[in-house]
Amino acid sequence: MRHLLCIPMLFLLANPVALAESDFIPDQPLRDAGLAKFWQLQLPLDPGQELRDAHLVDDQLYLGTQDGFVFALHASTGVLRWLRPVTRPAYHIRRPCHAGENTYFVTPTDIVVYDRRSGKPLDRRALRFPSGSSPLCDGERLFIGGLDRRLYAFDIDTLYVAWKVVTNGPIASRPALRGDHVFAANNGGSIYACTRDKKVLHWKGQTFDSVTADLVVHEKHGVYVASRDLSLYLLDFDFGRIRWRARFSGPLYEAPIVTDELAYQYCPDDGLVAVETAVIGAEERLRWKLPRGRTALTVHDGLAYILTKDATIVAVDTKTGEVMSTLSAPGFTIAIPAPMSSTILVAAEDGRVFCARPVGAPPLLETDVLAALRPPAETPAETPVVEAETEKAASGPEDILSTKRRGIPIGGKSKVTRSFKGEEESE
């Protein structure tokens, strides 16, 4: 059984200074790369436990282990907010989503809900279908792709199905939102845009192979679709027309990291590729390639900071692709992209989490950490960080989200099953 964390230990874990016996990445090489340590944290993993998944959602980091536990950290300070068992061993922790003060996780069999700040268990809803994607929320509905070829919309308050719609393939790609429309892609290579409230089909697009990478919406550009047909597409919002198509040497399994100027796309055969996002005036769509590049972490002052396949962080000139500096980061193989924040976030399987920012950025203060530890009612109104007190982890029967159900996910039908535009679905 997972050990419980006491409040004094949580305070020490939440205070980066308390655990900073030695820097995970030495200070001088950091400064040579134009960076400075902002905070670092060693998570209290059990023997044999390893970090495997990491997601940044708004101001919170979710770090998942191979045995189904999730550590929730305040990204700005490194404060450890809570620890919970979310799913069963061997399942990946999918990217959660936020709605108000709640965090929603989707496992292969359930929707589970926690208080975003304290980790208090709030609800669990068993799914009657095998889920395939991470969840997405618009404040009223929770959108989930199913391996049963359907896109589901759940009412956020009741967690009952509001509507569902059949597509021509299993959905493993996380949907995306813009305005009144939700966008979804499936293993059949199709991309759909429909209204969020009544699932009225707006348009349908098509690639030449399956789409399993999450969709990415950029308000100025359109919908980015990474396909296994060796191409990254940019589709327009209104009609789903292809604004441009960038071709790679192999299939694409991951979504791009998108900035205003470039989309950083990983391809196993090419490495990390910088793709011009401009619709007009781009003579060469692929600006440069970094064969050993893995994930773009952030962009600052004309430099892209990239985690490589050999656990180094390189600063690359965004215009030319020239490597300007190289920083060794042994063991840090888990990238946590934060492209618009000028913040580098990386994690290691052994539970180390490291945050760096450019030299000259305001340092992390003890008052920031203390403010993050206080319950919301105790945080002064003028304090920009308003977080809740970290609670002890629950275990065993005390966790109302615990389930005894075992086995593979089951399928199911519902009276609300309909095709796009309200037509009856053909089963």
N, C-alpha and C positions, 0 to 999 in steps of 0.2 A: 504494500500500500504506500502511496506517495506520502512522504513526510510532510508535516505541517511546518509552516514558517512562522516564527514568532515575530511580534511587532518590533522589538529592538533590532532583530536581524534585518527586517524589511527596511528599517531606517538606515542601517549601514549600507544595505544594497542600493538604496535610493540615492545615497550621497556619493557621488563619484570620487570625491576627495578621500573618503574613508577607505576605499579599496585601491587607491592609486599607489600601491607599493612600488610598482615599476610600470613604465609606459608600455603598452602593447606594441606601439610603433615609436621608436626613438624620436626625441624632440628635434635634434639637429637635421636628420634626413627629411623630416616633415617640413621644417623651415626652408630647407634647400628647394623643396617643391612648392614653396609659397603657401604652406598650410600650417595650422597650429591645432593641437588637440583641444577639443571643446568639452567632451566628456568620454569616459569609458566605463564599462561595467562587466564584471564577471558574473554570469548567471549561475545560481546554485543548482547545477545539474546533478542528478543521481548517478551512481556508478553505471557505466554502460549507456547512459542517456546522451543523445547528440541532437544538436540543432540541425534542422533540415530545411525549414521554410521560413521566409521573412517577408512581411508585407508592411508598407507604410500607408496608412489610411488617415487622411487629415493630419491631426497632431499626434497620432498614436502608432507605435510600432507593435506588431504582433509577430512573435517569434515562436515557431512550432517545432516540437521535437518529434522523433521518429515513433514515439509511443503515444502520441495524441495529445500531449499537454501544450498549452499556449501561455507564454509570458507576455503580458501587456505592459509596454513602457511608454512613458511620456517622451515623445521624440525630442522636444526642445531641451530637456534637462537630464534625460536618462533615468528618471525616477521610475522604479518598478512599482506599477500600480496593482497588479494582481496576477495570480497564477491559477489556471483552471484546466481540468481534463475536458477536452472539447470533442474528441473523436476517438476511435479505436486505434490500437497500434497498427502500423503499416499503412494507414491512410495518410495522404498528404493533407496539410492544413491549407485549405483554399483561402484566397483573399476574402476577408469579411467586408461588410459595408456598415455604414452608420446611418441611423435615422433618429434625429433628436439626441437623446442621451443614451440610446441603446446601440449595442453592437450585435450584428446578425451574422452567424456562421451557417454555412450549408455543408453538411457531410453527405456521404453517399446515401444516407437513410433518413436524415433529420434536418430540420431547421432549429437551431439553438440560439437563445437570446440571453445576453448578459447586460447588466448595467455597464455602460462604457467606462465609467471612472472607477467604480469600486469592484467590478467583476461579479456583483451579486447575480445569481441565477434568476432569470425572470420567466422564461417559457421554453418549452420544447414542443415541436410539432413533428410527428412522424410523417414521412413522405410516402405516398402511394405509387411512386415511380422512382426509377434510378436517376438521381440528379447527375448532370454532366458538367455544369459550369459553376463558377463563383457567382454569388448573388449581386444584384444591383438594385438600388432603391431610389425612388423619386420623392420620398416623403410620404406617399400614400400607398404605394405598392412595392412589393419585392419581386423582382424579375429573376427567374431561374431557368436555365436551359436544361432540358431533359434528354437522356439517352433514348427515350421512347419517341423521339422526333418532334417533341412539342416544346413550345415556349410557354412558360407559366407566369401568371401574374397573381401574387398573393396579396390579400388585404393586409396592410401592415399592422393593424390593430388586432385582428382576429386570427391571422395566419391561415385563413381559409382561402381556397382558390377563388379569385375574382373572375378570371377567364384563362383559357388556355387555347392554343392554336397549333394546328398540325403543320409541319414543314416536310421537306422531302429528304430529311436525314437527321441523325442524332446531333444534338447540340452540345459541344464541349467548349465552345468559345463564350467568354463572358460578354453579355450584351453591353450596349452603350446607349446613352441618352443625349438628346438635344431637343430643347423646346418641348413640343407636344408629342414627339416621336421617340420610339425605342427601336434600336437597330440590333439585329441578331444574324449570326452566320452559323452554318452547319457543316457536317462532314460531306454533304453533297455538293459543297462549293457555292451554295446559294447565300445571298445576303438579302435580308428583308428589312423594310422600314414600315412600321405600322403605328397607329395612334396608341398612346399609352392607356387611354381610358376605355376605348371600344374596339381595339385591335383591328381597325379598318386599315387594309393594306394601302400603303402610299406608293411604294415601288418595290420591285424585286430585281436584284442584280445577280450576276453569275461569274464565277471563276472557273478554272479548268481542273481543279482538284479540291480536296477537302480543306476546310478552314477550321483549325483547332486553336489557333492563337486568339487571344482576346482582341476584340475590336477597340480601336482608339479613336475618339472624337476630338478634333481640334476646331475650336469655334471659327477660326479664320480660314481653315483649309478644307475640311470635310471629314469623311470617315476613312480611316486607314485600315486596310485589310491585308494581313500577311497570310499568304496561301501556300499550300504545299505544291502548287504548280510552278514554283521557283520565282514567284513574283510578289512584290509589294504594290498594292493598288491604293490610289486615292480616289474616292468616289464623292461626287457632289451631293449635298443634302437634299436638293429638290427633286431630282430625277434618278439618282443612283448612277449617273453617267461616269465613265472613267475619265478623270481629269489627267492622270498620268499613270504609267505602269513602269516600275523598275524591275529589271530582271537580274536574278542571281544565279550562282553556279549550282545551287541545291535547294531543296525544299525548305520552307520557313515554318518553324514550329512555335515561335515566340512573337509577341507583339513588339512593335518598335517603341523606343523612347523618343518622344516627339518634342521638339522645341520650335520656335517660330521659324528658324532658319534651316534646321536640319532634322531629319529623322534618323536615329541611330538604330540600325537593324542588324541583329545577329543572325548569321547563317553558318551552320557547321562547316560548310565548304569554303567560305570566304573569310570567316572571322567577323569582326564588327565593321559595318559599312556605314559611312555617312552619306545620306541620300538628300539631295536638294529637294526642298518642299515647294519651291516656287513653281507655279503653273506656267508662267510665261518667262522667258529669258534664261532658262536653264539649258545650256548647251550640252552638258554631260550630267545625266541624272545622278550617277554615282560619283560623288566628289572625291572620296578616297576610301581606302580599305586598310584596316589594321588586322593582319592575319592572326595575331595572338590575342586580339581584343575579345572580351567577353560581354561586358555590360557597361553602358554609359551611366556613371553615377550622378554627375552634375556638370553644369557649365558655368564658368565664371571668367569674365574679362578676356574673352577670346580663346579660352582654353577649355577643352573637354577632358574631364577626369574620368578615366576608364579603368575598370578592374579587368585584368588580363587572365588568361587561362592558367598562368603560372604564378598566381597570387602576388602580383605586383600592381601598383596603381601608377598609371602613366598620365602625364598631362600632355595633351595633343593639341596642336594649333588647329582650330576649327576650319581655317581656310585651306591649309595645305596638307594636313594630316601628319605633319612632322612632329615627332616625339620631342618635347622640350625638357622633360624631366622624368625620372623613373624612381619610384619609391617602393622598396621591398615591404611586403605585408604578409609575412609567413603565416599560413593557416587561414587567412581571411579569404575564403572562397565563396561566401554568400554576399551577393550585392543587394543593396536596398536603394534603388534609384530615387533621387530627389532632384530632378533636372532643373527646376526653376528656383531652388532655394539656396544655391551656392553652398550646399552642405554635403559632405561625404559621409555615408553611412555604410558600414560593412560589418559582417559577423563571421564567426568561425564555428565549426562544428563543436568545439569544446566549450562553447557558451560565452566566449568573449564577444563583446559588442563595442564598436569604436566609432566615434563621431569626430570629424575634423571640419574646420572652416578656414577660409582664407586668412592669412596674417592680416591683422588690423581689424578684424571683426570684433564686436563687443564680447568680452569674456563671459562665461557662465559664473554667476554670483551665488553665494550661499543663500542669499535671500530668495533667489529664483527657485532653488531646490526646496526651501522651507515653504514657500508659497504653494508649490506643487504638491506638498505633503498634506497641507491643511484641507479639511473639508470645505466645500464651497461656501458655507455660511460664515466660516471664519476667515476667509480670504478678503482682505481690504478691497474696496470697490476699485481703487486706482491701480491695483496690481494686475498686469496684463495676463498672468497665468492663473487660471481659475480651475483647480483640479480637486479631486476628492481624495480622502485618506485611503491609503492602501489597506485592504483587509487581508486576513489570514486565508490561506487556501482551504477550500472545503474538500473533504474526502469521503468515500464510502456513501452510506445512506443519507448523510447530511446534505448532499448535493441533490436538489430537487430535479436536476436535469439528468441524473443517472438513469440508465435504462438497462434492462436485462435482455433486451431483444438481441438476438444474434443471427448470423447468416447473411446472405446476399440481399440487396434491396429487392423489394417486390414491386410489381407493376400494378396498374389499376386504371379504371375509367371513371368518368364523372359526367353528370348530366350537363355540365357547362361546357363540355368539349364541343368546339365548333371550329370550322375553318375560317380563314380570313374572309372579311366582308360579310360575316354572319351566315355563310353557307354551311349546310350540314356536312360534318366530316365523314369521310368514307373510311370505315374501320376495316 
